Amino acid sequence: YFCHQVGIDGKPESGTQFLALASPFDYQNQAELLIPAMKYEPSAPQFTEYLIEILPKYLEDKKANLVLFSSYWQMNQVAEALSSEFIKRGWALQVQGESSRQEILKKHKKLVETNKTSVLFGTGSFSEGLDLPGELLENLVITKIPFGVPTSPVEQAHSEYIEKKGGNPFMQITVPDASKKLIQSVGRLLRKERDSGRVTILDRRLVTKRYGQALIDSLPPFKRKIEY
């Protein structure tokens, strides 16, 4: 996938060389990946309501929590539905877009430093380049696999080209792209060598679909817990 994206010939005879370096993280002891048993998959019409029902139990009291959504609409629906419950619990909720990122992170740091429960809701841009080391993030929840939809003319043309060649655009473009985004999202948790925490992915397709295991295998080798 990488070779195809950047135009490199990955065949051995091309002379291209790749080097995979070991990670400094002790993944098995520093982090856990949880894939809970779920009644509904994200494609179900009941999923947003179900997410509202179950999300609080995957958040941690007196900890720094980040919940990543794939759409602003769903994020705002869940935030609106849970805001009063969070207030009752004494949890501080901040939603991407309500303030600048700088203001949100400043308040988040202050809450964590004073041993309060901070919950951040964000979408795509919060899954990339957000640096929350140590106690600033110990619990990450990803609501669904970040599948994209080919919307630009270039992406659509690429999909059509693969189809004409007898390929499968979903498996050759959509799944690898989602894998890359999922790796970026999971990468928010461990930023420094002594960081630790838990990642929960509320998308049962990781277990029920044939591409799911490939997505799991592409993630860092955290200690894994898959509920059935």
N, C-alpha and C positions, 0 to 999 in steps of 0.2 A: 504493500500500500504506500509506504513512504517513498520507495523508488519511483513508483508510478506518479505520485504527486509532484515530485521535484524533477522528474525527467532523467533519473539515473538508471543506467542499465545494471540491474542487480545480479546478472548471470556471472558465475565464477570466471568464465573466459574473458569477461570485460575488464578484469583487473581491478574492479572496485573493491575496496576493503572496508570492513565495518569493525568497530571495536565496542563491545559492551562492557561497561565498568561496573564494579560491585558498588552497592549502595552503602553509605555509612550508617544507615538505620538498622536497628534490630527489630524488624517488623513484627516478628512473632510475639515478642514481649512488650512492644510499645503500643500496639494498636489492635483493635478487633473490628472485623467487618461483620455486621449483622444483616441478614436478609430474613425478615420476619415472615411468618405465615400470614397471608392476606386473603380477605374475602373477594376483593375485586382487583383487576388489573387496571392500569391507567386508561385504557381504551373504553372501559365501562362507563356509562353515563352517571353511575352512582359514585364514581371514584372521588370526586371533590368533597361530597358530603361525608364519605367514609374517611377521607383524609382529615377532615375537621374533627371527626369522632376519635380517631386513634392517635393523632400527632402528639398531644400532650404527654402521653405515656412514654414517648421516645425522647422527650426533653429531660434534662437533668437539672435539679434544683441546686442553687448556689454554684452553678457552673456557667461557662461561656458556650452558648449554643448557636450554631449557624444552620439554617434550613434553606436549601437551594431548590428553587422551582424552575420549571421549564417555560412558564408563561406568566406574564404580569397579571392577567385576568385571574388565574387560579390563586396566585399569591395574595392578591387583594381580597378575594372571596374568603380565603382561609383566615387572613389577618382580621377582617371585619367580624367574622363569626367567633373568633377566639379571643379577641381583645379584652372583653369583660371578664372572661375566665382567668386570663393571665393577670389582670389587675387584682382579682380576688386572691390569687396565689402569691402576689407580690413580685411577679415577674415583669421585667421591663422589656417590652417589645418595640423594636425599631424595624421599619419596613423601607426597603430600598425605594428611593424616589421621594420620600417624605422630607428628607433633608439632604444636604450634600454628603458625599461619602466621608469627607474629612470630619464633618460634625457627628455623623453616626459613629465612626470609629473612636472619636474622642470621648463620647458619652459611654460607649461600650467599654473602653479601657477603665474609665472611672468607676463604672459599676462592678467590673471584675475586681479591681483593686480594693473595693469596699465590701467584698464577699457577697455581692448581690447576684441574682440570676439575670443574665442578659441573654435575650433571644433576638437574633438577627434574621430577617427574612430577605432573601435576595434572589435574583435571577442570573442569567448568563454571565454578565460582567463581574458578578461577585464570585464566580467560580474560577476566574482568571486573575492572577496578579494580586490577589488579596492576601496580605501577609499578616497572620495572627499567630505569632509564636507562643509557646508555653501555655500559660493559663488563659491566654486570650482566645483560645479555641481548644476545647476538650471533647466536644460532642458535635458531630456533623451529621445532618440528616439530608439525604438526597431523595426528593419525592418521586422522581421517575428518570428513566434512561433519557439522556438529552438527544433524542433523535431530531434531526433537522429535516426540513422539507425543501427540495430544490426549487427556489423561486426565481433566481436570476437566469437570464437567457443562456449564459455560459454553462451553469449547472444543468439546466434542462437539456441543452444540446449534448452535454457529456453523458447524461443518462440515456438519451436516445441513441447515441453512438454505441454505447455498451449493449443496449438491447438489439441493435441491428447486427452486432457481432455475435449474438447468441448468449450474451452474458446476463447477469442479474444485477441491475443497478443498486438494489437494496443491499445485497450482500457485498458488493464490490465498492460501493461509495458510502451508503447511509450507515451501515454497521461500523465500518472502520472509523468514520468521522465521529459517530457517537462514542466509540471506544476512546478516541483521543480526548473528547470533551469530558468523558467520565473520569479518565485518569487525571485531567486537570482539576476537576471538582474534588476528587478524593485527595489530591495533593495539597488541599488547603489545611489538612489536619496536622501533618508532621512537617514543620518548617525548620526545626533545629534538631540536633542529634539527641537531645534529652526530652523532646516532646512526647506526649502520649495521649491516647483518647480512643474514641469509638466512632466508626462510620456506620450509619444505618441507611440502607437503600430500600425504599418502600415500593419496589417494582418487582413483582413476582415473575415477570417475563425473564428475569435472569435465571430462573429455575425451569420455567415451563416451555420456553422457546429454544429451538435448536441452536440459535446463535448466542444464547445466554451464557453457556459455559466459556465460550471464547472471550466474552466481555469480562467475566470474572477472572479468567486466567491472565488477562492483560493488566489487571490491577496489581498494586504492590502485594507481596505475600503476607498480608496481615493474618493473624489468627482468625479463622472463619467460623461463623455460627450460622447455619442455615436451618430455619425452623420448618417443620412439616406438620 
